[in-house]
């Protein structure tokens, strides 16, 4: 019995590793190297999955995540500014709202992507300031422009 136990354990371990690797798309041969060949998620399906949790969600884009086995879903909320990210597993059973952090670089891949998506730059030379109220020196090296509605 003691000689058979390690063999049974090895077989169970191999079967469970194969099953979990397929769930996360990381085993050689499960997707042939391109996860999009066997895993599909379009914007509409992602919209339905996320709207079941929050009807205010509008899905903007679906990408493969930087981690195998997960979709990266870009979304915005009705009435709120900015784009957010969540991750959905290939089985479409688990949503992961947290950050993916690279152990090697010690950087948040999620935060970098969100900053890239929400980056908005303003060319101050194109802002009309003819009727603006000037506070401070006109030739100051740092300028701030405040938009306000007087009504």
N, C-alpha and C positions, 0 to 999 in steps of 0.2 A: 504494500500500500504506500509506503514512504517513497518508493521509486516512481510510482505513477503520479503522485501528487505534484511534483515539479513539472511533469509533462502536461498535466491538466491545466495547471496555472499558466504555463507558457501559451497553450492554445487559447485559453480565455483572454489572456493579455493581447495576443495577436489579433483576435477577432474584435475586441473592444477598441484597439488602436486603429484598426481599419475602419470601423464604423465612425469613430470620432474624427478621423482624418477626412472622411468623405463629407461629414457635416461641415467641416471648416475648409474643405477644398484644398488641403495641403499635401495629400499623399500623391506620390508620383503615379500618374495614370488615371486618377479620378476624373480629371477634366482635360487631360491631354495638354496641360500647360496654359490653356485659355479658358478660364472659368465661365466666360460668357457662352461657351458652346453648350454647357449643360445647365447653367443657372440663368434665369431670366427674371428681370424686374423692370417694368416700365413705370413711367411717371404716374399713370392712372392707377395701377395696382398699389403703388406706394402711397398715393393719395388716399385710397380707400382704407389701407391699413392704419395710417396715421390719423385719419379723420375719425376712426372708430374710438380713438383715445381722446381726440380734441378736434371738434368741428371747425375751429378757427385756423387750422393748419392749411397752408397752400404749398404743395410740393413744387419746387422749381426745377430740380435736376436730380437724377440718380446716377451715381458713379460706382465703380468698384472702389472699395476702401483700400488704404495702404496696407491693411492686414487681410490675409486670405480668409475667405469664409464670411465676409461681411460686405454689405452694401453701404455706401455713404450717401445719405439723402440730405440734399440742401432744401431748406424750407423757410418760409416766413409766416408770421402770425398776422391775421387780419387786425388792422388797427395799430400794429407795432412796427417800429423801424428795425431794420437789420435782418440779416440772414443767419439762420442757425443750422446746425448739423446734428443728425442722429445717425446711428448705425443700426442696421437690421441684418440678422443672420440669414444665410441662404435658405434655411428652412422656413423663413418668414414667421417665426414663432417668438422671437426675442428682439426687443428694441433696446439699444444701449445708448443712453443719452450722455454718457460721460466722455472723457478725453482719452485719446490714444497717445501714449507717451513713448517715444523712442528711448529704449534703455541705453543704446549706444551713444546717441547725441544728447540725451537728457533734455529733449525738447518735446513740447506738446504738438503733435502733428495736427490735432484738432484745432487748437488755438491759432496756429499758423494759417490754416485754411480759412477759418472764420475771419481773421484779420484781412486776408487777401480778398475774400468775398465782400467784405464791408468797407474796404478802402475807398474813400471818396476824397478826391483832391479838388481844391478850388483854385483857379487861376485868379489871384487877387487883381491882376492887371485888367481883367475883364469885368470886375464888379463896378457898377456905376456909383461913383462917390460924389458926383457933382452937387447934389443937395444934401450930402451927409453932414452930420454934426461932428466936428473934429474936437477931440479931447487930447491934449498933449501937443507935441511937436509934429509937424507935417513930415519932417525928414527923419523921424525916429526909425531905428533899424528894425524894430519889431512892431508890427501893426496887428490890431484885432478889429474885426468887423462884427458888429452886433446887428442882427436883423430883428426888427420889432414892428408890431402892428399897433399903431396908436389908437385904434378903435377897439 
